[in-house]
Amino acid sequence: MQPHKSHPTLFIEKDSWLHRSHPFNKLCYILVIGVSVYVLPEKWLTDIVLLLINLGVLLTAGIFKPSLNFLWKTMLPLALFMIPIHGTLYPENHMVLISLPWFNIYHEGLLFALNTLLQLSIVLIASLIFVFTTHPADLISTISQTAGSPTLAYLIGSPLLLLPAMRERIVAIQSAQRSRGLDTQGNFLKRCYGLLPLLIPLILGSLIEIEQRTVALELRGFKSANPKTSVRKVPDSKFQKRVRQLMLTLTICIIGYRVLG
Amino acid sequence: MSFTESIKKDFTTTVMVLMAVAIVINIAAGQLVSILKLPIFLDSIGTVLVGIMAGPWAGGLTGLLTNLIWGMISSPVAAAFSPVAMAIGITAGLCAKYGLFRTWWLAILSGVIITFFNAVVAVPIKLYLFGGITGSGADFITSYMLAVGKGLFGSVVISVFTSNLIDKVVTAVLSWGIVKALPERTAARLPRVNGISLKN
């Protein structure tokens, strides 16, 4: 299930209600979910409910499989570390669950590890909802127009565009240095020495290019205050705006409830 | 000059391009160094460079955006640590402002200070979001500390500090060296650099 066009971000090309949603709505969603997970009481109940909501959203948007794939790949290493470490070494461990020859596995540590993993999964899914369904160009357009900050849009867009060029440059520098006898495979000391000849040309070269890029930007009137037309239009309906406001209000209410209650 | 005016003065087009390039340097250097399998990351070298050359706010924003963009291209987990990267940038900028990047041994001191503030911001995030474990080599230090009886908080503090110290000191000294090696023409467009480029 490979996307036929590779994007710099994790974006998956599809058409669903999520893909058509405004990027800011998805960002607000991450905010609401994040705040709910960490602020609301009734840990296990809220976590399960939020997890089910998230999974439901994933299913209706057709990104269920890639999301679960990504979730599994990210959470598995974490779980492999957390469950043994917290299960055996968590400071508030009292109740022994399993007794093994050299160490015990405790109830509290396991619960703590599982709860942490669950909370992380929920927030991760909310982030994936944003990253998988938002085309980077849409995000940049909205920041530039709706949020009115072309500088910020440039700061996000330019790196995304520069990265493939930087990767090619790294390969070129590596080949050039290797042809001069640089050893990147040897022992520790050799690898330390190998670091600078790779890094310095990369960084200095990029920094020297800055002047050229600055002039190019200024020539194109980047800093001018006049409104600019954009090729890419991101639809934003009244309904979406209402949903955004609702989510933001919900976030404030949740925080307020915790602070006051 | 008022506070907002001084921030605006710092954000020229050159600084903006510098930040974009630095974000890419952060990501590229981080990936490059991980191939070499050394005990450092160097994924904040761009942030520190911007902090030195364009001030604390530019440095902080560079760090913040680096992790957010990293979250979009590779894994949203990196985005959780964006406040840490922001702290690195702000600290580097402040160190440079107070002349702590003038010589290589002062740069080492800056590296230690950056490690300290890195830990100040990273420990709460690591503790409350990840329960102290993030699946990296530092977890071995954490579990050793837990096993000898230090609480969760103390263990995470020690492991974050020790795993970042070498990296941040190397980053600081490298940044000092790079700024010194910049050609005059590039340095001229960045007014803050001149405080450090004064050779001898």
Interface residues (C-beta under 8 A of the other chain):
Chain A: P8 T9 L10 Y38 T74 P77 L78 L80 F81 M82 I85 H86 L89 Y90 P91 F112 A113 T116 Q119 L120 V123 L124 S127 L128 V131 P136 T151 Y154 L155 I156 S158 P159 L160 L162 L163 M166 R167 I170 T184 F188 R191 C192 G194 L195 L198 L199 I200 L202 I203 L204 S206 L207 I208 E209 I210 E211 R213 T214 L217 E218 F222 K223
Chain B: F11 T13 T14 M16 V17 L18 M19 A20 V21 I23 V24 I25 I27 A28 A29 Q31 L32 V33 I35 L36 K37 L38 L42 I45 G46 L49 L61 L65 T66 L68 I69 G71 M72 I73 S74 S75 P76 V77 A79 A80 Y128 L129 F130 G131 I133 T134 G135 D139 T142 S143 L146 A147 G151 L152 L174 I178 A181 L182 P183 R185 T186 R189
